[in-house]
Amino acid sequence: MLHSWLPFLIYGILALVIPGSMMWMSFKFAQRPAGRTRARTVPFESGVSTGPLPRQRFSVSFYLTAMLFIVFDIEIVFLYPLAVQLHALGWFGFAELAFFIVILLVAYVYIWRKGALNW
């Protein structure tokens, strides 16, 4: 019985040993800074200093556009399984795919005409 569980045991051991060894090596070999300076405590990301936080608010249209992007992105993901099985589904699958794309296009044109994408 152990023979059938051996790969899972090896995987579990590696899943614990690799992150543990990385953490141990980072503490063991890391260079410690001489002291805390102001330059070291300032957040720094992607080569740009963050500076003071902006006090401006985003408009609701920005969030609406973001939500619409997520919705359409998720709906496009549903096209992948249909595309993979399109040959096996035959003409029914093609009609279903065409119908789904038409619904997406109608929804996209509707939100475009309503001005939901203008922010």
Secondary structure, 3 states (H helix, E strand, C coil): CHHHHHHHHHHHHHHHHHHHHHHHHHHHHCCCCCCCCHHHHCCEECCEECCCCCCCCCCHHHHHHHHHHHHHHHHHHCHHHHHHCHHHHHHHHHHHHHHHHHHHHHHHHHHHHHCCCCC
